[in-house]
Amino acid sequence: MRLKLWQIDAFAKQPLEGNPAAVVPLESWLDAGLMQKIACENNLAETAFFVKREPGRYDLRWFTPVSEVELCGHATLASAWLVFEKLEADLETVSFTTRSGDLMVARGAGGRHTMSLPSDNTMPFEGPADFAAAIGAALGVEPPRELFRARYLMGVWDDAKTVRALQGCGGIASVLRPIDYWGFVATAKGDESYDFVSRFFAPDKGVPEDPVTGSAHCILTPFWAKRLAKKTMRARQVSPRGGDLTCTDEGARVALTGSCALYLTGEIAV
């Protein structure tokens, strides 16, 4: 069996930045075990597989190297780019049915497409008294000033320089496991003309650091919108590759806008 594959850098102005996603269009669903093996072989944060239902509407699933996930923003944006550029060039919007509901992506000027994702609101994390200190020690920095819980655990630092200086995921996985979390968002108020900056770590999902994380911005957008009293914000995920997002708080939804760049096309033989 031979399958077409595109590797697309999402939230990137050019190849070799942003977050790479493999996108594999299918005629019908493969066995989940085979899709997981393909994702492991690709060894990217996510591999997206989709099946066309009707014009402009697709079923979409995402796999990390070790498991299927409930939501992935950058691979959704990459999938929409492929539909707009290669599969249905006359579309202005595309809809994906996923484990997180229907996700819509609208074509934008200059290739900056906008996707609508469900908001993920935070609540204060009431953990052990020394938990923030444990996070700081795991990441090799001072403890976060605040901790919040949502889909992922989120730590807030006072200074963007601290978030920028993080040297990978460190020992964060061992700190998260006892509280049944696998993803950690590090964030601070922005610098260099950005409203906020962030990093994202998910080592137990085979993603030590995700370069640019759409699902994390489902948490970050409503959080910073409230804190900064701004509806639309300019964000930077300050991973080594890095990526820019325009984030808009729309209440129950967030709108994330960014560009994509094609890195490669290929064919899978399995």
Buried (B, 14 or more C-beta within 10 A) or exposed (E): EEBBBBBBBBBBBEBEBBBBBBBBBBEEEBEEEEBBBBBBEBEBBBBBBBBBEEEBEBBBBBBBBBBBBEBBBBBBBBBBBBBBBBBBEEBEBBBBBBEBEEBBBBBBEEBBBBBBBBBBEBEEBEBEEEBBEBBBBBBEBBBBEBBBBBBBBBBBBEBBEBBBEBEBBBBBBEBBEEEEBBBBBBBBBBBEEBBBBBBBBBBBBBBBBBBBBBBBBBBBBBBBBEEEEBEBBBBBBBBEBBBBBBBBBBEEBBBBBBBBBBBEEEEBEE
